Amino acid sequence: AQTVTVARLGGAYQSVSLLSYILILDHFTTKLLSSCCNMSDLMKEGITIVEDLYKSREPVPEMKAIYFMTPTAKCVDAFICDFKLKPKYKAAYVYFTDYCSDELFNKMKQSCAKYIRICKEINISFLPQESQVFTCDNPGAFRSIYSPHCRQDKGKTLETLAAQIVTLCATLDEYPGIRYKKETVFDDTTLDNAKQLAALVDSKLAQHYEMDDNGKKKGKTQAQLLIVERGFDPVTPILHELTYQAMAYDLVQIKNDTYKYKSKDGSEKEALLNENDELWVKLRHMHIAEVSEQIPKLVKEISATKKQPDSKITISGLAQLMKKMPHIRKQVAQVSRDLAVGSDVEGQKVKDPMRTLLPVLLHPHNTYDKIRAVLLYIFSINGTTEENLNKLIQHVKIEEDREFILNWKELGVPIISSLLPLRDRSQEETYNLSRWTPVIKDIMEDAVENKLDTREWPHQSESPAAWNGSGAVSARQKHKASSQDERRSGSRLIVFVLGGISYSEMRCAYQVTQSVKSCEVIVGSSHIVTPVELLDDIQHRPVSFLKD
């Protein structure tokens, strides 16, 4: 049988047997397959037609069809419609992304059993976003869990996310120990979503490995899964970032990882910013100043070799992307970091945060930038008075949309709370404006060194014998980067952020992995968020007039 790889993350491969020539996908599996291969890859395996499950299709009764879909009632109903009255295809080979309920399976069996040649669950219901990053492709999870208007869906959302995390572990062939960030109590309300999700994942993992095809019960592997809620670090996802990938997604219109730009002849071009683009991967985690230095060097290299690098985006396109990042952002980025870190570029303590904030409020920055600065100011002083808050809201002109600020309490981040104590990293940063380090990096390093406080990070299930990153040495010491194969022979740390992860936090997985000799860090979330997307979710209703 012909095969094509449809899932890849950190070197883990899962293959799906492709036995025919028509491939039918739902919306999720279209994204999943697109993240791992392209049409030419499929054609090499004999797939000549790819169809949308939900769209009207012409019957091709002489051909067999492969259905790669999620095990939902909607998908199953669409599949049944293809065969119930007059079959569209000669036969069907059905592959579900994960566990299909008996109810749905029996429904298919009763309606069109004679056309089904294979029905299999392949355990891959996450998106491999990057080599060390995955998502559950569920932006609606934030509102389902944190919005007071949508909480009736919270239980179902957590169940779905847990099932998706289990398929990640299955794809990586890991049975990790599980820990979670201790629940937060605020206004007599306990925020224990991480605890609930950890329990669900633990239960579903046990069930999955009880049902292993080999008939053997799998023991715990050298892996650890940490689950945290979005409120664990409110600063990082709203900070004005100055590393290339995070800044580009914050400032430039990039949809579905596609950047559109004009070439020298004026024609419009598209570049898919993903792992297949050598130039993008090389530059994405660099500070913007480094990228600016790299562009002239790349131009000289190309002139000397007469050869473009293996990249979908040209150097001229890269230069255009740089120009779209306004220099005026430097002021607001400086203020943001002063407020977040509590000191200026010279290391002097910020004595009057309001004085630091004022230039941003007085300058004609867009409303979102001002909201972000106000939030950082509030976080920096551990809360403000209601009178002062009202003045700030009036100054930013969001009287009708004060939820942008007030609704942080739904994440367990009240405006009078204290933030996590931060590690001094002043000696690590090359550029002044990069002084803030995401809290998740501290968590990753402490986890690898087995230094997480069990009172703050309770065990849902134990890891094998005092898991410590498989003997990994300090993440703060510098080592020659080991190869991916060497890391995979060691241990894995998987960190899942419930409610969205920022590009800055994604970068930390690579940084810690490069610093550690024998532990690979993989990070994931329900979805990836930009600062504006997170603020819209917190405010929980579209505000078209703010899109300036």
Long-range contacts (C-beta under 8 A, 24 or more apart in sequence): 2-45, 2-46, 3-45, 4-37, 4-41, 4-42, 4-45, 4-47, 5-36, 5-37, 6-32, 6-33, 6-36, 6-37, 6-68, 6-122, 6-124, 7-32, 7-36, 7-124, 7-128, 7-171, 8-36, 8-128, 9-126, 9-128, 9-131, 9-132, 9-134, 9-168, 9-171, 9-172, 9-522, 10-131, 10-132, 10-172, 10-484, 10-488, 10-492, 10-520, 10-522, 11-484, 11-485, 11-488, 12-171, 12-172, 12-173, 14-122, 14-123, 14-124, 14-171, 16-68, 16-95, 16-122, 17-93, 17-118, 18-45, 18-46, 18-47, 18-66, 18-93, 19-64, 19-66, 19-93, 19-117, 19-118, 20-46, 20-63, 20-64, 20-65, 20-66, 20-91, 20-93, 21-46, 21-47, 21-48, 21-49, 21-63, 21-64, 22-47, 22-48, 22-49, 22-50, 22-51, 22-60, 22-63, 22-64, 22-65, 22-66, 22-89, 23-47, 23-49, 23-50, 23-51, 23-65, 23-66, 23-68, 24-50, 24-51, 24-52, 24-53, 24-65, 24-66, 24-67, 24-68, 24-69, 25-50, 25-51, 25-52, 25-53, 25-68, 25-69, 26-52, 26-53, 26-54, 26-69, 26-70, 26-75, 26-78, 27-54, 28-70, 28-97, 28-125, 28-137, 29-68, 29-69, 29-70, 29-97, 31-127, 31-137, 32-97, 32-124, 32-127, 33-68, 35-127, 35-128, 35-129, 35-274, 36-128, 53-78, 53-79, 54-78, 57-82, 57-88, 59-86, 59-87, 59-88, 59-89, 60-88, 60-89, 61-87, 61-88, 61-89, 61-90, 62-90, 63-89, 63-90, 64-89, 64-90, 64-91, 64-92, 64-93, 64-117, 65-89, 65-90, 65-91, 65-92, 65-93, 66-92, 66-93, 66-95, 67-92, 67-93, 67-94, 67-95, 68-95, 68-97, 69-94, 69-95, 69-96, 69-97, 70-96, 70-97, 70-98, 70-125, 71-96, 71-97, 71-98, 71-99, 71-100, 71-101, 71-104, 71-121, 72-104, 73-104, 76-104, 76-107, 76-108, 79-108, 79-112, 80-107, 80-108, 80-111, 80-112, 83-111, 83-112, 83-115, 84-111, 84-112, 87-112, 87-115, 89-115, 91-115, 91-116, 91-117, 92-116, 92-117, 93-117, 93-118, 94-118, 94-119, 94-120, 95-120, 95-121, 95-122, 96-120, 96-121, 96-122, 97-121, 97-122, 97-123, 97-124, 97-125, 97-167, 98-122, 98-123, 98-124, 98-125, 98-163, 98-164, 98-166, 98-167, 99-163, 123-166, 123-167, 123-170, 123-171, 123-208, 124-167, 124-171, 125-163, 125-164, 125-167, 126-164, 126-165, 126-167, 126-168, 126-171, 126-524, 129-506, 129-528, 130-274, 130-275, 130-506, 131-275, 131-484, 132-506, 132-509, 132-510, 132-513, 132-520, 132-521, 132-522, 132-523, 133-506, 133-509, 133-522, 133-523, 133-524, 134-168, 134-522, 134-523, 134-524, 135-501, 135-524, 135-525, 135-526, 135-527, 135-528, 136-160, 136-161, 136-164, 136-165, 136-524, 136-525, 136-526, 136-527, 137-527, 138-526, 138-527, 139-500, 139-526, 139-527, 139-533, 139-537, 141-498, 141-499, 141-500, 141-526, 141-527, 142-230, 142-499, 142-500, 142-526, 142-527, 142-529, 142-534, 142-537, 143-537, 143-540, 145-193, 145-498, 145-499, 146-230, 146-410, 146-411, 146-499, 146-537, 146-538, 147-410, 147-537, 147-540, 148-410, 149-540, 154-193, 158-193, 158-196, 158-197, 158-200, 159-200, 161-197, 161-498, 161-526, 162-197, 162-200, 162-201, 162-203, 162-204, 163-204, 165-197, 165-201, 165-225, 165-496, 165-524, 166-201, 166-204, 166-205, 166-208, 168-494, 168-524, 169-205, 169-208, 169-223, 169-225, 169-494, 170-208, 172-223, 172-492, 172-522, 173-221, 174-221, 174-223, 174-492, 174-494, 175-205, 175-209, 175-218, 175-219, 175-220, 175-221, 175-223, 176-205, 176-220, 176-221, 176-223, 176-224, 176-225, 176-463, 176-492, 176-494, 177-220, 177-223, 177-224, 177-225, 177-459, 177-461, 177-462, 177-463, 177-464, 177-467, 178-202, 178-205, 178-224, 178-225, 178-227, 178-459, 178-460, 178-461, 179-224, 179-225, 179-226, 179-227, 179-452, 179-457, 179-458, 179-459, 179-460, 180-226, 180-227, 180-228, 180-457, 180-458, 180-460, 181-226, 181-227, 181-228, 181-229, 181-232, 181-456, 181-457, 182-455, 182-456, 182-457, 182-458, 184-229, 184-231, 184-412, 186-409, 186-412, 186-414, 186-417, 187-409, 187-414, 191-229, 191-231, 191-411, 191-412, 193-229, 193-498, 194-227, 194-228, 194-229, 194-498, 195-458, 195-460, 197-227, 197-496, 197-498, 198-227, 198-460, 199-460, 201-225, 201-227, 201-460, 202-460, 202-461, 219-464, 220-461, 220-462, 220-463, 220-464, 221-464, 222-463, 222-464, 222-467, 222-470, 222-490, 222-491, 222-492, 223-463, 223-491, 223-492, 223-493, 223-494, 224-447, 224-463, 224-467, 224-491, 224-492, 224-493, 224-494, 225-494, 225-495, 225-496, 226-443, 226-447, 226-452, 226-457, 226-493, 226-494, 226-495, 226-496, 227-496, 227-498, 228-440, 228-443, 228-495, 228-496, 228-497, 228-498, 229-411, 229-412, 229-497, 229-498, 229-499, 230-411, 230-497, 230-498, 230-499, 230-500, 231-408, 231-411, 231-412, 231-413, 231-499, 232-420, 232-439, 232-440, 232-497, 233-419, 233-420, 233-438, 233-439, 233-440, 233-505, 234-375, 234-379, 234-408, 234-411, 234-413, 234-419, 235-340, 235-376, 235-379, 235-419, 235-436, 235-439, 236-436, 236-438, 236-439, 236-440, 236-502, 236-504, 236-505, 237-500, 237-501, 237-502, 237-504, 237-505, 237-529, 237-531, 237-534, 238-372, 238-375, 238-376, 238-531, 238-534, 238-535, 239-336, 239-337, 239-340, 239-372, 239-376, 239-436, 239-504, 239-531, 240-329, 240-332, 240-333, 240-336, 240-337, 240-369, 240-372, 240-531, 241-333, 241-502, 241-503, 241-504, 242-287, 242-288, 242-289, 242-333, 242-431, 242-433, 242-434, 243-284, 243-285, 243-286, 243-287, 243-288, 243-434, 243-503, 243-504, 243-507, 244-283, 244-284, 244-285, 244-286, 244-287, 244-288, 244-291, 245-273, 245-284, 245-285, 245-503, 245-506, 245-507, 246-502, 246-503, 246-504, 246-507, 247-288, 247-325, 248-273, 248-321, 248-325, 249-503, 249-530, 250-530, 250-531, 250-532, 251-324, 251-325, 251-326, 251-329, 252-321, 252-324, 252-325, 259-313, 259-317, 259-321, 261-313, 261-317, 261-320, 261-321, 262-320, 263-314, 263-316, 263-317, 264-316, 269-314, 269-317, 271-311, 271-312, 271-313, 271-317, 272-312, 273-312, 273-313, 276-312, 277-310, 277-311, 277-312, 277-313, 278-309, 278-310, 278-311, 279-309, 279-310, 279-311, 279-313, 279-318, 280-311, 280-312, 280-313, 283-318, 285-507, 285-510, 285-511, 287-430, 287-431, 287-433, 287-434, 288-322, 288-325, 289-431, 291-322, 292-322, 295-319, 295-322, 328-365, 330-433, 331-359, 331-360, 331-363, 332-360, 332-363, 332-365, 332-369, 332-372, 332-373, 333-433, 334-433, 335-359, 335-360, 335-373, 336-372, 336-373, 336-376, 337-433, 337-435, 337-436, 339-373, 339-376, 339-377, 339-379, 339-380, 340-376, 340-379, 340-380, 340-436, 341-422, 341-435, 341-436, 342-380, 343-435, 345-432, 345-433, 345-435, 347-426, 350-380, 353-377, 353-380, 353-381, 361-392, 361-395, 361-396, 366-546, 366-548, 367-396, 367-397, 367-398, 367-546, 367-548, 368-531, 368-532, 368-535, 368-546, 370-395, 370-396, 371-396, 371-398, 371-404, 371-405, 371-535, 372-531, 372-535, 374-405, 375-405, 375-408, 378-405, 378-415, 379-415, 379-419, 382-416, 382-417, 382-418, 382-419, 383-414, 383-415, 383-416, 383-417, 384-415, 389-415, 401-539, 401-543, 401-546, 403-538, 403-539, 403-540, 403-541, 404-535, 404-538, 404-539, 407-538, 407-539, 407-540, 408-538, 410-538, 411-499, 411-538, 438-502, 438-504, 438-505, 438-508, 440-495, 440-497, 440-505, 440-508, 440-523, 441-508, 441-511, 441-512, 443-495, 444-475, 444-493, 444-495, 444-508, 444-509, 444-512, 444-521, 445-474, 445-475, 445-476, 445-512, 447-493, 447-495, 448-472, 448-475, 448-493, 448-512, 448-516, 448-519, 448-521, 449-474, 449-475, 467-491, 469-493, 469-516, 469-518, 469-519, 470-518, 470-519, 471-518, 472-516, 472-517, 472-518, 472-519, 473-516, 473-517, 475-512, 475-515, 475-516, 476-515, 477-515, 478-515, 479-515, 479-516, 479-517, 481-514, 482-517, 482-518, 484-520, 486-518, 487-513, 487-516, 487-518, 487-519, 487-520, 488-520, 489-518, 490-517, 490-518, 490-519, 490-520, 491-518, 491-519, 491-520, 492-519, 492-520, 492-521, 492-522, 493-519, 493-520, 493-521, 493-522, 494-521, 494-522, 494-523, 494-524, 495-521, 495-522, 495-523, 495-524, 496-523, 496-524, 496-525, 497-523, 497-524, 497-525, 497-526, 498-525, 498-526, 499-525, 499-526, 500-525, 500-526, 500-527, 500-528, 500-529, 500-533, 500-534, 500-537, 501-525, 501-527, 501-528, 501-529, 502-528, 502-529, 502-530, 502-531, 502-534, 503-528, 503-530
